[in-house]
Amino acid sequence: MIYQGILKYILGWLKLFLEFHKRYAYFNQVWLKVLSFAGLPEYRKTIGGNVQMTGKLLYNVLKSLLPCLLITLEDPINIPEREQEQAFKKYLTGVRYFVNFALVCQYKLYTSTTIGHHDIYLEGFHRHKHVFSEFRKKNNPQR
């Protein structure tokens, strides 16, 4: 289960990124407003508020993460705004490729089309994974 290994790290890096941009509290507000829909549970705790991250919870997090993050990063507010907007786009792209790759990995049946999607998302994730480590190194050197 791909999301059980990498997703935990991405969530930790995401928290650092959102805290740096003063968006973590807003992300948690958005997260808690996710309604039960199409098999998704209604979240009662923030992502960081869960003591045990089970496989089922991580799978549901995976399905809700990108829409919540998109809402959270919708409008840059800090100066310089252009730089923040570019950072948001890069981070969203990295998360999007990872989420899509992890979701395609969950398919029970593969065709040449789904394998093609798998390859595209994996390649895209590898092209953009540096956004996670670059931010972590640049803005939190003690980790």
C-alpha positions as a Markdown table, in Angstrom:
| # | Residue | x | y | z |
|---|---|---|---|---|
| 1 | Met | 0.0 | 0.0 | 0.0 |
| 2 | Ile | 1.8 | 3.0 | -1.4 |
| 3 | Tyr | 0.0 | 5.6 | 0.6 |
| 4 | Gln | 0.9 | 4.1 | 4.0 |
| 5 | Gly | 4.6 | 4.7 | 3.4 |
| 6 | Ile | 4.9 | 7.9 | 1.5 |
| 7 | Leu | 1.7 | 9.7 | 2.4 |
| 8 | Lys | 2.7 | 10.0 | 6.1 |
| 9 | Tyr | 5.8 | 11.9 | 5.0 |
| 10 | Ile | 4.0 | 14.1 | 2.6 |
| 11 | Leu | 1.4 | 15.0 | 5.3 |
| 12 | Gly | 4.3 | 16.0 | 7.6 |
| 13 | Trp | 5.9 | 18.2 | 4.9 |
| 14 | Leu | 2.5 | 19.6 | 3.9 |
| 15 | Lys | 2.0 | 20.7 | 7.5 |
| 16 | Leu | 5.4 | 22.5 | 7.5 |
| 17 | Phe | 4.5 | 24.2 | 4.1 |
| 18 | Leu | 1.1 | 25.3 | 5.3 |
| 19 | Glu | 2.4 | 26.6 | 8.6 |
| 20 | Phe | 5.1 | 28.6 | 6.8 |
| 21 | His | 2.4 | 30.2 | 4.6 |
| 22 | Lys | 0.1 | 30.7 | 7.6 |
| 23 | Arg | -2.5 | 28.4 | 6.0 |
| 24 | Tyr | -2.5 | 25.3 | 8.3 |
| 25 | Ala | -5.4 | 26.5 | 10.5 |
| 26 | Tyr | -7.5 | 27.3 | 7.4 |
| 27 | Phe | -6.6 | 23.9 | 5.9 |
| 28 | Asn | -7.9 | 22.2 | 9.0 |
| 29 | Gln | -11.1 | 24.3 | 8.8 |
| 30 | Val | -11.6 | 23.2 | 5.2 |
| 31 | Trp | -10.8 | 19.6 | 6.1 |
| 32 | Leu | -13.4 | 19.4 | 8.9 |
| 33 | Lys | -16.1 | 20.7 | 6.5 |
| 34 | Val | -15.7 | 17.7 | 4.2 |
| 35 | Leu | -19.1 | 16.1 | 4.1 |
| 36 | Ser | -19.8 | 12.4 | 3.9 |
| 37 | Phe | -20.1 | 11.7 | 0.2 |
| 38 | Ala | -19.5 | 8.8 | -2.1 |
| 39 | Gly | -17.9 | 6.5 | 0.5 |
| 40 | Leu | -15.9 | 9.3 | 2.2 |
| 41 | Pro | -16.5 | 9.7 | 6.0 |
| 42 | Glu | -17.2 | 13.0 | 7.6 |
| 43 | Tyr | -13.9 | 13.9 | 9.3 |
| 44 | Arg | -14.2 | 14.7 | 13.0 |
| 45 | Lys | -10.5 | 15.3 | 13.6 |
| 46 | Thr | -7.9 | 17.3 | 11.7 |
| 47 | Ile | -5.3 | 15.2 | 10.0 |
| 48 | Gly | -2.7 | 16.0 | 12.7 |
| 49 | Gly | -5.3 | 15.2 | 15.4 |
| 50 | Asn | -5.4 | 11.4 | 14.6 |
| 51 | Val | -3.2 | 9.4 | 16.9 |
| 52 | Gln | -3.3 | 6.3 | 14.7 |
| 53 | Met | -3.2 | 6.6 | 11.0 |
| 54 | Thr | -4.8 | 3.4 | 9.8 |
| 55 | Gly | -4.8 | 2.2 | 6.2 |
| 56 | Lys | -8.5 | 3.0 | 5.7 |
| 57 | Leu | -8.0 | 6.5 | 7.1 |
| 58 | Leu | -5.0 | 7.2 | 4.9 |
| 59 | Tyr | -6.9 | 6.0 | 1.9 |
| 60 | Asn | -9.7 | 8.4 | 2.7 |
| 61 | Val | -7.2 | 11.2 | 3.3 |
| 62 | Leu | -5.8 | 10.5 | -0.1 |
| 63 | Lys | -9.2 | 11.0 | -1.8 |
| 64 | Ser | -9.9 | 14.3 | 0.1 |
| 65 | Leu | -6.4 | 15.8 | 0.2 |
| 66 | Leu | -6.2 | 17.5 | -3.2 |
| 67 | Pro | -9.6 | 19.3 | -3.1 |
| 68 | Cys | -9.0 | 20.5 | 0.4 |
| 69 | Leu | -5.5 | 21.7 | -0.5 |
| 70 | Leu | -6.7 | 23.4 | -3.6 |
| 71 | Ile | -9.3 | 25.4 | -1.6 |
| 72 | Thr | -6.7 | 26.2 | 1.0 |
| 73 | Leu | -4.1 | 27.6 | -1.5 |
| 74 | Glu | -6.7 | 29.3 | -3.7 |
| 75 | Asp | -5.6 | 32.9 | -3.1 |
| 76 | Pro | -2.0 | 33.9 | -2.3 |
| 77 | Ile | -2.0 | 36.5 | 0.5 |
| 78 | Asn | 1.6 | 37.2 | 1.4 |
| 79 | Ile | 4.1 | 39.5 | -0.2 |
| 80 | Pro | 5.6 | 38.9 | -2.7 |
| 81 | Glu | 2.4 | 37.4 | -4.0 |
| 82 | Arg | 3.8 | 36.2 | -7.3 |
| 83 | Glu | 6.5 | 34.1 | -5.5 |
| 84 | Gln | 3.9 | 32.6 | -3.2 |
| 85 | Glu | 1.6 | 31.8 | -6.1 |
| 86 | Gln | 4.4 | 29.9 | -7.8 |
| 87 | Ala | 5.2 | 28.0 | -4.6 |
| 88 | Phe | 1.5 | 27.0 | -4.3 |
| 89 | Lys | 1.3 | 25.8 | -7.9 |
| 90 | Lys | 4.5 | 23.7 | -7.5 |
| 91 | Tyr | 3.3 | 22.2 | -4.3 |
| 92 | Leu | -0.2 | 21.4 | -5.7 |
| 93 | Thr | 1.4 | 19.8 | -8.8 |
| 94 | Gly | 3.6 | 17.5 | -6.6 |
| 95 | Val | 0.7 | 16.5 | -4.4 |
| 96 | Arg | -1.6 | 16.0 | -7.5 |
| 97 | Tyr | 0.9 | 13.6 | -9.2 |
| 98 | Phe | 1.3 | 11.6 | -6.0 |
| 99 | Val | -2.4 | 11.4 | -5.2 |
| 100 | Asn | -3.2 | 10.3 | -8.8 |
| 101 | Phe | -0.4 | 7.8 | -8.8 |
| 102 | Ala | -1.5 | 6.3 | -5.5 |
| 103 | Leu | -5.1 | 6.1 | -6.5 |
| 104 | Val | -4.3 | 4.4 | -9.8 |
| 105 | Cys | -2.2 | 1.9 | -7.8 |
| 106 | Gln | -5.4 | 0.9 | -6.1 |
| 107 | Tyr | -7.1 | -0.4 | -9.3 |
| 108 | Lys | -7.9 | -4.1 | -9.2 |
| 109 | Leu | -7.8 | -4.4 | -13.0 |
| 110 | Tyr | -5.2 | -2.8 | -15.3 |
| 111 | Thr | -5.5 | -2.1 | -19.1 |
| 112 | Ser | -2.9 | -0.5 | -21.3 |
| 113 | Thr | -4.7 | 2.9 | -20.7 |
| 114 | Thr | -4.5 | 2.6 | -16.9 |
| 115 | Ile | -0.9 | 1.4 | -17.1 |
| 116 | Gly | -0.2 | 4.5 | -19.2 |
| 117 | His | -1.8 | 6.7 | -16.6 |
| 118 | His | 0.2 | 4.9 | -13.9 |
| 119 | Asp | 3.5 | 5.7 | -15.8 |
| 120 | Ile | 2.5 | 9.3 | -16.4 |
| 121 | Tyr | 1.7 | 9.9 | -12.7 |
| 122 | Leu | 4.8 | 8.2 | -11.5 |
| 123 | Glu | 7.0 | 10.1 | -13.9 |
| 124 | Gly | 5.3 | 13.4 | -12.9 |
| 125 | Phe | 5.7 | 12.6 | -9.2 |
| 126 | His | 9.4 | 12.0 | -9.7 |
| 127 | Arg | 9.8 | 15.2 | -11.7 |
| 128 | His | 8.1 | 17.2 | -9.0 |
| 129 | Lys | 9.0 | 15.5 | -5.7 |
| 130 | His | 11.7 | 18.0 | -5.1 |
| 131 | Val | 9.1 | 20.5 | -3.9 |
| 132 | Phe | 8.7 | 18.6 | -0.7 |
| 133 | Ser | 12.4 | 18.3 | 0.2 |
| 134 | Glu | 13.4 | 21.8 | -1.1 |
| 135 | Phe | 10.9 | 23.5 | 1.2 |
| 136 | Arg | 11.7 | 21.3 | 4.1 |
| 137 | Lys | 15.5 | 22.0 | 3.8 |
| 138 | Lys | 15.1 | 25.7 | 3.1 |
| 139 | Asn | 12.5 | 26.5 | 5.8 |
| 140 | Asn | 13.1 | 24.0 | 8.5 |
| 141 | Pro | 16.8 | 23.2 | 8.7 |
| 142 | Gln | 16.7 | 21.3 | 12.0 |
| 143 | Arg | 14.8 | 18.4 | 10.5 |
